[in-house]
C-alpha cells in the first residue's frame, strides 16, 4: 500500500484543504486554548459528537481531550470526528486533538440576525456615583456609551484601550 494512501485513510482530507502555513497558524492559535470537550474512556458517542459540532459552530478552532490510553484508539476517534463533522485535523499531541472547521455562511447569517456577535458595537452602561457629602445625599446617575476600543473603569471613567503592541521582528516582516 502506498504511504500517501495509508495517511489519507488515517487523516482524511476535509472538503477545504489546509496548506502547511495555515495549519501552523492554527496550531499557534490553539496553543492558548483549553480543551472544550472531554471524551471519556467509554469512547465517542452521539451526544459527544453533537457537543463537538456545536463547539465547532461557535468557535471554529477547538481542543478536545481524549482519556483513552491506546494511541490507535485515539487516532480512530480523531479520524471519525473529522469524517463525521467535516472538520480539518490540525494537530494530535498525546491526548489532545485540535480540530478546525470554518463557520458556515448559514451560521454567520443566523448570528447576524440574532445580534449574537457584537464585539465592537457601542454599549450603554449606567454609572452611579456617590455624592460628595459626608452625611449622605443622592447619588448621581448617568448613562455612558462605551465604544469598541474603550473600557469603563471601576470609578466610572472611560479609557481608551491601549494599542496592541507587536514584536519588533513582526514589524520588520510586514
C-alpha positions as CSV (number, residue, x, y, z in Angstrom):
1,X,0.0,0.0,0.0
2,X,1.3,3.4,-0.9
3,X,2.3,5.6,2.1
4,X,0.2,8.5,1.0
5,X,-2.9,6.3,0.6
6,X,-2.3,5.0,4.1
7,X,-2.0,8.5,5.5
8,X,-5.2,9.6,3.7
9,X,-7.0,6.7,5.4
10,X,-5.7,7.8,8.8
11,X,-6.1,11.5,8.3
12,X,-8.8,12.2,5.7
13,X,-8.7,15.4,3.7
14,X,-11.6,17.7,4.5
15,X,-13.5,19.5,1.8
16,X,-11.4,22.6,2.5
17,X,-7.7,21.8,2.3
18,X,-5.3,23.4,4.8
19,X,-1.9,24.4,3.5
20,X,1.1,24.0,5.8
21,X,1.2,27.7,6.6
22,X,-2.4,27.9,7.6
23,X,-2.1,24.7,9.7
24,X,0.9,26.3,11.5
25,X,-1.2,29.5,12.2
26,X,-4.0,27.3,13.6
27,X,-1.6,25.3,15.8
28,X,-0.1,28.5,17.2
29,X,-3.6,29.9,17.8
30,X,-4.7,26.7,19.5
31,X,-1.7,26.8,21.9
32,X,-3.5,29.1,24.3
33,X,-6.9,27.3,24.1
34,X,-8.2,25.0,26.8
35,X,-10.0,21.8,25.9
36,X,-13.7,22.4,25.4
37,X,-14.9,18.8,25.0
38,X,-13.6,15.9,27.1
39,X,-14.1,12.3,25.8
40,X,-14.0,9.7,28.5
41,X,-12.6,6.2,28.2
42,X,-16.0,5.0,27.0
43,X,-15.3,6.5,23.6
44,X,-17.2,8.6,21.1
45,X,-21.0,8.8,21.5
46,X,-23.6,10.7,19.6
47,X,-24.0,13.3,22.4
48,X,-20.3,13.9,22.4
49,X,-20.3,14.4,18.6
50,X,-23.2,16.8,19.0
51,X,-21.2,18.8,21.6
52,X,-18.1,18.9,19.3
53,X,-20.3,20.0,16.4
54,X,-21.8,22.9,18.5
55,X,-18.4,23.9,19.7
56,X,-17.0,24.0,16.1
57,X,-20.0,26.1,15.0
58,X,-19.4,28.7,17.6
59,X,-15.5,28.7,17.9
60,X,-14.1,27.3,14.6
61,X,-11.0,26.1,16.3
62,X,-11.2,23.8,19.4
63,X,-9.2,21.4,21.5
64,X,-10.6,18.0,22.6
65,X,-9.1,15.9,25.3
66,X,-9.4,12.1,25.0
67,X,-9.0,10.0,28.1
68,X,-8.0,6.8,26.2
69,X,-4.6,5.3,26.7
70,X,-4.2,3.5,23.4
71,X,-2.8,5.7,20.6
72,X,-4.5,3.7,17.8
73,X,-7.9,4.2,19.5
74,X,-7.3,8.0,19.8
75,X,-6.3,8.1,16.1
76,X,-9.5,6.3,15.2
77,X,-11.6,8.7,17.3
78,X,-9.8,11.6,15.7
79,X,-10.5,10.4,12.1
80,X,-14.1,9.5,12.9
81,X,-14.7,13.0,14.3
82,X,-13.1,14.6,11.2
83,X,-15.1,12.4,8.8
84,X,-18.5,12.8,10.5
85,X,-18.3,16.5,11.2
86,X,-16.3,17.6,8.1
87,X,-13.6,19.1,10.2
88,X,-9.9,19.5,9.4
89,X,-7.4,17.8,11.6
90,X,-4.9,20.4,12.8
91,X,-2.8,18.6,15.4
92,X,-2.7,15.5,17.5
93,X,-0.3,15.6,20.5
94,X,-0.8,12.9,23.1
95,X,-4.3,13.0,24.4
96,X,-5.1,16.4,22.9
97,X,-6.8,16.8,19.5
98,X,-7.1,20.1,17.7
99,X,-9.9,20.5,15.2
100,X,-10.8,23.3,12.8
101,X,-13.9,24.0,10.7
102,X,-14.7,27.4,9.4
103,X,-18.0,28.9,10.4
104,X,-20.6,28.3,7.7
105,X,-22.4,31.1,5.9
106,X,-25.7,29.9,7.4
107,X,-24.4,30.2,10.9
108,X,-23.0,33.7,10.2
109,X,-26.3,34.8,8.8
110,X,-28.2,33.5,11.9
111,X,-25.8,35.2,14.3
112,X,-26.1,38.5,12.5
113,X,-29.9,38.3,12.6
114,X,-29.9,37.4,16.3
115,X,-27.1,40.0,17.1
116,X,-25.1,37.4,18.8
117,X,-21.7,38.6,17.6
118,X,-21.5,42.3,18.7
119,X,-17.8,42.7,19.6
120,X,-17.2,46.3,18.7
121,X,-20.7,47.6,18.9
122,X,-21.4,50.6,21.2
123,X,-22.7,49.5,24.6
124,X,-24.7,51.7,27.1
125,X,-23.9,51.5,30.8
126,X,-25.5,53.1,33.8
127,X,-22.9,54.8,36.1
128,X,-23.8,55.6,39.7
129,X,-21.5,57.9,41.6
130,X,-22.0,58.7,45.3
131,X,-22.4,62.4,46.3
132,X,-19.6,64.3,47.9
133,X,-21.5,64.9,51.1
134,X,-20.5,63.1,54.2
135,X,-24.0,62.9,55.7
136,X,-25.4,61.4,52.6
137,X,-27.2,62.7,49.6
138,X,-28.5,61.3,46.4
139,X,-26.1,59.6,44.2
140,X,-25.7,60.9,40.6
141,X,-26.9,58.5,37.9
142,X,-25.7,58.9,34.3
143,X,-25.7,56.8,31.2
144,X,-22.5,56.3,29.4
145,X,-21.9,54.9,25.9
146,X,-18.7,52.8,25.6
147,X,-17.5,52.2,22.0
148,X,-15.4,49.3,20.7
149,X,-11.9,50.5,21.6
150,X,-12.9,51.9,25.1
151,X,-13.4,50.4,28.5
152,X,-15.2,51.5,31.6
153,X,-13.2,51.7,34.8
154,X,-14.5,50.9,38.3
155,X,-14.6,54.7,39.0
156,X,-16.9,55.3,36.1
157,X,-14.3,56.8,33.8
158,X,-14.0,55.9,30.1
159,X,-10.5,54.9,29.0
160,X,-9.4,54.1,25.5
161,X,-7.8,50.7,25.0
162,X,-4.1,50.5,24.5
163,X,-2.9,49.7,21.1
164,X,-1.8,46.1,20.8
165,X,2.0,46.1,20.5
166,X,3.6,43.7,18.1
167,X,7.1,42.5,18.4
168,X,10.0,44.1,16.6
169,X,10.6,41.0,14.5
170,X,7.0,41.1,13.2
171,X,7.1,44.8,12.5
172,X,10.2,44.2,10.2
173,X,8.5,41.4,8.4
174,X,5.3,43.3,7.5
